[in-house]
Amino acid sequence: MKFRYWSRDLKFTHPFTISKGTKTHQPTFIVELEFNGIKGYGEAPAITYYNIPVEKMIADLESKRSMVEKFAFTDPERYWHYLHHLFPQNSFLVCALDMASWDIWGKLKKMPLYKIWKNNPVDIPLTDFTIGIDNPDKMISKMGERPWPIYKIKLGTREDLELIKTLRQSSSAVFRVDANAGWKLEDAYKIIPVLKELEVELVEQPLAKDDWEGMNKLREFSPIPLIADEACVAETDVEKCKGFFHGINIKLTKCGGITPAKRMLEKAKSLGMKIMLGCMNESTIGTAAMIHLAPEANYLDADGPILLEEDIASGLEYNFGRVMLKDAPGLGIQVNL
């Protein structure tokens, strides 16, 4: 194995605001692995509240350079286990390397990953398009700029109820709400029945990630599905969320890549839980990896590339909620760095 990497700050079309703060650019780490002349690509965005900046990914990778490059690659799953033990505190870096190894694997097999996994791209759910927190006029304007069948509405302020009511007056699209752990239990008791009246499809992470007592009460109360996000990071969290949420949001970056995400999909299905595949504002590189898994999900949040003013790869096509993959080996993308 040989590797190269890049750090990029990808600019958003609009400032992106959630309950945890605002950003205008998405810092991201891109890695290229080369095995016997075949190159594969992976990505991991830096998310402030997970405390893994791009600089840490680079420092950790450089500290184990010889061990990464000397590994005798045979298949991605074996490689992931090696990386998982090599970088036990850096799932973001493991994700990028794992993703790149799967890209190589598909190119070695001369098949797109979805074909290797026997997934049918016809079964890819429609993706939502995220509307970050802003004043109502600007949020309505953003919806007007991007007519879409499903919107994910970021909430987590004192004006949530008035905001969602105003947005509903301007759109008949499917709404999903993401509170990003921004509510207290008493807030959720007041807000969720109104969301039901406004035909909101689901709510992501309504309470703090460690408020299991509150989630136990809220799951029994809620008339709409509640999906774990910050409360479901790693594989061990899937079973932990059973009984507290109706489903989980699997994100490749936070769980450590494609390899553990596949196991999380299988576990959630066995527990009868709903599955969302979600993004963390990745470019086309990281998003493509998720799309190959998407036929196995109930809900899809894969709007990262279309939230960005600039992208660093091509290979995905978006058409009114539908995401289309190319019939090309591996991730099926072209990287432009």
N, C-alpha and C positions, 0 to 999 in steps of 0.2 A: 504494500500500500504506500502510495505517496499522497501528500495532501497540500492544498493551498487554501487560503481563506481570505475573506474580505469583510470589511465593516462598512455598512451603509446607513445613512439616515434618510428614510423614504418619506417624502412630504405627503401629508394628507391633503385632499382637495379642500376640506373644511377642517378647522380645529376640532379635535375629537375629544368630547367630554363625557365622562361617566361619573358615578358618585365618588370615585376616588381621586379625580382631578382631570386636568386638560393637557393635551399635547398636540403639537402641530406637526411633528415628525415621528416616525417609528424607527428607532434604532434596530438594526437587524444584523445577524451574523450569518454569513454564507460560507459553506465549505465545499470544496471539490476534492473528492477521492479519486485516485487513479489506480486501477488494477489491471495489469497486463495490457496497458494501452487504452482501456475502457474507462471513461470518466463518468462519475456520478455526482449529483449535487444534492445538498441538503441545506436547511435554513432553520434558524431559531431566533425569533424576535426577543428583544430584551423588554421585560415587563417590570416596572419599578417595584410593585408590591410583592414580587417574588424574589427581589434582591439578587438577581443574576444578570448583571450588566454584560454588554458585549466584551468589555475588557477582561472580565473574569473568565469568560469562555475562551478567549485567546490565551490568557495566562495559563489556565489549566491544560489546554491542548499543548501548548509549547512545553510545559513541564513534563509531559509524558510523550513527547514527539517520537522518540525511538521506539517506545512500546506500541504506539499506534501504527507506526510504519512497518514494524517487523512482524505484525500479526499475520499468520497464514490464513488468508480468507478462504472459506469454503462455502458458507451460506450466511445470510443476514441474521438469522436467529442466534446462531452460535456467536456471531460477531457482537450482537447486542449484549449478550450475557458477559462477554469479555469487557465491553465498554462500561457496562453497568457497575462492575466491580472496580474498574479502573478510575471511574469518576462518580463515586457514590453520592456526592453532594451537588452534582451538576446535571440534572436531567435535561436541561436545555441543550447543552453541548452534546450529550448522548443522543438526543433527538436528531440534531443536524447530521451527525455521523451515521446514525442508523438509517435515516432517510436516504443519504447518499449511497449507502451500501445496497439498499433495495433498488435504487435506480440502476446501479451496476448489475445487480442480479437480473433485472428485467432485460437489460441489454445483452447480458450473457445468454439468456434464454430466447432472446429476440422476440419478446412478447411484452405488451403493456401489463402492468401489475394487475389490473382488474381481470385480465384473462388468466393470469397465473392463479389468482384466487377464485376464479370461476364466478366473478361478479358480473352482472348485466348492467351496462351503463343506462339502459332504458329505465332501470329502477332507481336512479338517482333522484332523491326528493328535490323539490324546488328550494332554492336557498332564499333566506330572507336578506334584506338590505337594512343596515343599522342606521338609525337616526340618533346621533348623540344628543345629550342634554343641551338645550339652548332656550332662548325665548320662543314662545309659540309661533310667532311669525316666521322666524328663521327655520324652525323645524318643518313647518308647512312648506316653506320655500324649497327645502332640501327634498321633500317628497315630490314636489312638482318637478324638480330637476331630474329625478330618477323615478318615473312611474314604475311601480313594482307590485307584484301580487301579495308579497308578505313583507311587512316591516317589523324589525326588532326595535322597540322604543326603549331607550335608556332612561331609567327613572332613579329616584333616590334623593329627592329634595322635598321640602315642605309644601311645594306646589304641585305635587304629583297628580292629585285627583283633578284639579282644574286643567292641568296640562293635557292629560290623556283624554279628557272630555272634549277639549278644544280640537285636538288632533282628529278624534273620531268624527267630528262634524265636517272635517275636510277630506276624509278618505273612507272608502268602504272596503279597503284591502284588509287582509288578515293582519292582526296585530299580535306580536309577542312582546312581553315586557321583561326587561332585565334590570333588576334592582341592584345588582352587584353588591349584595349584602348590606344595602343601605337602609333597611327598615328595622324597627323594633317590632315585637310581636303585636303590640296594641295598634301600631300603624297598619300592619298587614291585615288585621281583623277588619279595619275600616275600609281599606283600599280594595282588597280582593273581591268582595261582593260587587263593588262597582265595576271592576274589570270584567266580571262575568256578565253584567248587564251590557257592557260595551263590546261583548263578543271577543274578548282577548283569548287567544288560544292557549297560552301557557305563561308561567312566570318562572324566570331563572333566579336562583339564589336570593330569595326574599330577605333572609336573615343572615346574621353573622355566621361564618363558616363553622364556628364551634358552639353555636346555640342549638344543641341537639334537643334539649328540653322544649324549647320554643318550636322547633320544627316538628316534634312529635305531636304537639297540639295543633299546629297549623296544617299539617297534612290531613288530620282528621276533619278539620274545619273546611278546608279549601274545596270549592266546587270546580276548580280548574287545575290541571296538572302543574306540579311544582318540580322543577328540574335543578339538580345540584350542579354547581359549577365550581366555585372556590372550595366547597366541601368535598369535592371528588377530584383529587389530583392524581393519585397513584392507583395501581391495581388493587391494593388492599382496601381502598376506600369504597370500592363498588359495593361489596357486601355490607359494609358499614352504613351505606346510605339506604339500604333496603328498609322499608318501614317508616322512613323519615321523609323521603322524596318519592315521587312517582317515576322519576327517571333521572338520568345523569347526562352531563355534557362532557364528552371525551374530547380533549384537545391534545394533539400530538406533542406540542412543545412541553406542556406541563407534566405529561405522564412519561415522557422519555422516548417518544418516537412511534413509528409504525408497529414495531414488534409488540410492545405492551398494549398498544391500542387495540390490536386484533384480539388479544386475550381478554381485554376489558369488554369488548363487544360480545364475545362468547359468554362471559360471565353474566353480564347484564341480561342477555337474552334468557339464560337459564333461570334467572331470578324473576323473569316476567316484567322487567323494567323497560320503560321507554328509553330510547337512545337518541341523543342529539350529537352530531359531530360539529365541533365549533372551531373557530379560528381565533388567532390572537394578532390580527392585522398582518399576517404574513403576505409576502408577495406571491406571485404565481408559483414559485418553487415550492414553498411549504403548503400552499393551498392545493396544488395538484396532488400531492401525496395523500391529502385527506379525501379528495374526490374519488380516488381509486377505491377507497373503502366505503364511500357514501351509499352504495346500493344496500348496505346492511343496516342503515340508520332509519329512524322514523322522521327526524327533523334534521335540517342542514342549515348551518350558519357559515357560509363560505364566501363572504363578500369582501375579504381582505383586499384583493387586487383592485376592485372597483371603488374602494374608499380612498385609494392612493392616487395622487397626482402623477406619480412616476412609478413604473414597475421595472423589474430587472430580468424578466423572463417572459416568454410567450408560450402558448400551447393550450390555453383554456379559452373557451368562448362562452360569453354570457348573453342570454336572450330572455328577457322578462322572467327572471327567476330560474331559468334552466341553465345548468352548467354543462358544457359539452367537452369531452376529452377527445384528443386525437388518437388514432389507432397507430401509436408509435411505441417503441420499446421503452421499458422502464417507466419513469414518470411521464414521458411523452412531451417533454418541454425543451425549449431552446433558451439557454441562459445568455443574457446580454450584459456583461460586466466590463 
